[in-house]
């Protein structure tokens, strides 16, 4: 059966059994199958990765005015749930070795804010953070570690899947992720009790009663049985997608490595990335020049994420670090990385870039 056939089979069964709502066999099995795949005990299927981060913070006991340390170089969905809980974000710079949270600055932040309730680390673009060091520091200070692995499903650190080191891990199945349900997310944890509580909150905190009774504030965050059916089919192609993403990255590296203006995403011995996106750093030329040239050829490329501490909404919050994240943003470029790209399309991208660089 084709991969698409599996998805249609699971979705059709949801229609046939009239389980369209945020309940049903697909939801239960998607949770079980993903947990088994990443090697963790429990999972809760939710409406988005953002919802998963929000409920991870709630499960960690984060409340109004609590401090939450967050990686600055990330998408805003990592940081926004901190505000949902009324907490106060403190942003941390990255390091060049991983492009992710610097353990050095994390320690400095915890020395300054020893009352910190949680730390959110991100595995950016499928590159794992140096999670052993980060976890050890969090354990030393008794702080809950949450992994935003939205971009890194399939990435391993020393043979272990990202998202399974902290107290809570978060995955996303948004339309642009390595596998997608069009929307959706998953919270994973070793704690059965906490995951069951997350499911309760995510289903409007409806108490066990025949009538509709609510003793706690709830959220409409559960994944639908239809979406979960798509997810179950997508899980079957994860290894294939990771392989294709690696091929795309290595193609770009082979084609562009001779240009001194170009450097590539960091690779470490302990890291097996999913290379969700293939990103480059540029020297002596603005990324905008290459983006404009690609745009003229009807090819889309994007900048590296703009760090949170530089965002108008978040610039009032404390930031601990240097300028690594800022330099990555100012000089970085995300190249087209869709797994459906043909060799002809990949050559089109690199030919445009080569033409621009050869004229510099």
N, C-alpha and C positions, 0 to 999 in steps of 0.2 A: 504493500500500500504506500502511496506517495505521502510526503509530509503533509501536503494540503489535504489529502484524503483523511488523515488522522484528525485534523482539526474539524473537518466537516462532519466526521463520524461523531465526535464528542458533542459538537454543537447540535447536531440533529437529534441526538438522544435527549438533550435538554428540552428541545421542542416537543419531542414525542412523549416525554413524561410530564410535560407542562411545568417543569422546574425552570422558570425564567428569572425568578427573583434572586436576591443575594443569599440563597441557600441551595443545597443540592449536591449530588454526587460529584460533579465536576469540581466544585469548590473544595470539598473534602479531599478528593484525590489529588488535586493540584497542590494543595498544602503538603500532603504526604509525599508526593513525588518530588517536589522541589526540595523539601527538607532532606530526603534521602540522597538526592543528587549532590547537594552541597555538604552533606555530612553533619547535620545538626538534628536535634531532637524534635523541635516543634516549630510550626509556622502558622501565620494568620494571613489569609488572602484579603487584601484591602483595595480600595478604589484608586489608590495612587501611591507612589513612593513618598510623596509629601505627607500623606495621611499616616504612613508608616512611621516616619520620623516624628510626627506630632505625637502619636500614641506611644512611641518609644520614650519620648521625653516625659510624658504623663506617667508611664509605668515606672520611670526612674525617680518619680517623686518631685519632678521639677514644678515649682509653683511661682507665683508672682514675686518678682524682684530677686529670684535666685540667679546665680551666675552660671552661664553655660559657655564653655570655651568651644569655638568653632573655627575650622579651617577657613581662611579668608578666600583663597583661590578656589572658587566653586561656583555653581549656579545658585541663584537665590533660593531655590526650593530647599536647600540645606539649612539655611538660616531662618527663613520665614516662620517655621513652626516654633522657634524660640520665642518669637514675639506673640504667637497665638497663645502661648502659656503665660504671657505677661512677664517672662524672664528677661534677663539682661545678657546680650551676647558680648563676648570678648573675642576678638578675632586674632588669629595666629598666622604668621607668615609660613611659607613653604621653604623647602630646601632644594638645592639644585640636583641633589642625588636622586630624588624621587618625584619632584614637582608637587609633593604633598606635605602635610603638616610636619614642621620641623620639631623633632623631639627636644632640641635645645631651647627653642622659644616656648614650647609647651611647659617645660620645667620652670622657666622664668615666669610664665603666666600663673602657674599654680603656686609659686612662691609669693606672688603678689596677691593672688586670690585663693587662699587655702580653703575657703568656704565653698568653692566651686561644686556644683551639684552633678554636672555631666560634661563630657567632652565628645564632640562630634568630629570624627576624622573622615576624610573622603578619599576614595581610591579613584583619582581623577583620570578620565579617559581610558580606564582599564589598567592603569599603573598602580600597583599596590603601594600603600604607604609603608614605612618601616615599622610595621605593626608590633613586632616584639618589643621594641624600645618604647613605643607609645603606650602599649598595654602595661609594661612594667612600671612606668611613671604613674599611670592612672591607679594601678594597684597600690603603689607606695602611698599615694595621697587618699586612697579610699574613694575614688571618683568613678562613677559609672561611665563606661566607654560604649559609645554608639558608633557603629560603622555605617557610613553612607556608601553602600556598594552599588548604588543605582547604575553606575556606568561600568561595573567590573564583574558582573555575573560571568563565571567561567575563568576568572583570573585566580591564580594560586600564589601564595606566599609560603615558601619552603614546603610545598606540596599540599598545603591546606587552603581551602577556598576562602577568599576574602568574604567578609560578612559573618564569619563564624568565630572570630576571636573575641569580640566584645560581649558585653551583656546582651546587647541587641544588635542585629544586623538588618539592613534595609536594602531591598532590591526594587527596581522599577521596570515596568513593562510598557512604558510609554512608546508612542509610535516610532521614535528614533532610536530605541535601544536595541541591543544585540538580539534579543528575542522580544516580541511585542504582542500584546493583546489589544492593541490600539490605545489602551489606558489601563492602569492598574499597578499594584505594588504588592510587596510581601514583607512582613516583619518576621524575623526568625530569632529564636532564642533557645537556650538550653533549659529554660524555666517553663515547665508546663503551666504552673500557676499564673505566671505573668502573661503568657500567650492566651490563656483562657480569659483572663481579665481584658486583654486587648480586644478579643472577639466580642465580649460583652459590651464594652464601650462603643465599638464600631457598629453595633446593631441597636443604636439608640438607647443603650443601657436599659433594655426592657427586662424587668424583673420576672422571676418565675411565678406567674399568676395568670389565671384565665382572662382576667381583665387587663387592660393596658396600665401598668404601674411602673413608675420610674423613680428610684431612690437616688440616682446619680445622674449627672449631666451626661448625655450620650451624643453620638455622632453618626451620621449616615455615611459610613466609611467602608462597608463590606463590599467585596467583589461579587458581581453577578455570576450566576451559573453559566451563562452564555460566554462571558469574557473568560471565565476559568477554563471552559472547554477549549477555547483558542489557545490558552496558555499551556494546557496539557499537550496539545499537538506541537506547539513551538518548542517545548522542552526537548522533544525528540531530535531537534536539529541544532541544539546548542553547540555540540562539539564541531559540527560541520561549519557553523557560523564563526566560531573561534578560529578554526583553521583558515577560513577564507579571509577573515580580518588580518591574520598574520601574513597571509600571502600579499594582501594589498599593501600593508606596511613595508614589507621587504621589497616589493616592487618599487615603491617610491624611494626607498633607501638606495637601492641599486642604481636607479636612474639619476638620482640627484647627489650622490655622495661625492662626486668629483668637484662640486662647487663649494669653494671655501666660505661662501656666504650662508651656507645651509648647515644646520646641525639638527639632530633628531632627538626624539623622546629618550629619556634615560632608560637604560637596560641594566638590571642588576642580576647577579647570579641567583639570588633567592626568589626572583620574580618571574613568573610566566604570565605575561599580560594577555588579555583578550584583544588588545589594541582596538577597543571600541571605535576610536577615531585615530587616524594617522595625523600626527601633528609635527610641525617643524619649527625651528627657531631660525631667525634671519639676522644677519649682521651686515651693516652697511647699506641696507635697502629696507624701505618701509614695507610691512606686510600689505598696506593699502595699495601699493603699486602692483603687486602680484594679484591681489583680489580684484582690482579693476581690470587687469588684463584677462583674468579668467572670466569675469562678468561679461566682458565684450564677446567672449567665445561661448556665452550662455552656460557657464560652469560656475556653480556656487561654491565659495569657500568662506570660512568665518574666522574671526579672531579667537584667540584663547579667551576663556572666561575673564571678565573684568572682576578683580578681587572685591569682596564685599566691603572692605574698609574704604574703598574708593567710590562706592555707590552713594548717590545723594541721600538715600534713605538711611543708610547705615554709617555714614561718615562721623556721626556724633558719638559713636561707641568706641571703647578703648581698642587699641591695636598694639600688638606686641610682635616685633620683628623688624626686618630690614626692608629691602626693596626687591627681593627675589620674585614674589608674585607679581609685582608691578612690571618688572622687566619681562616676565613671561607673557603678560598681557600685551605689552607694547611691541614686542618683537615676535610673538608667536602667531602661527597660522594653522588652522584645522583644514586639512585637505578632504576632498570628497572620498568617502570610505564605505559606501553602501555595498553590501555583499552581492548585490545584483549587477554591479559594474562589470562590463566586459573588458577584455584586454584592449580593445580599440578605444574604449572610453578612458581607460587608465593612461594610455599613451597620449590621448588628447590633452589630458591634464598636464602631464610632465612636459610635453612639447611646448605648451604655452609658457610654463615656468622656465624651461631651459632658454627659450627665446628672450625672455625678459632678463634673465641673469647674464646671458652672453652679451647683452647690450650694455651692461653696467661696467 
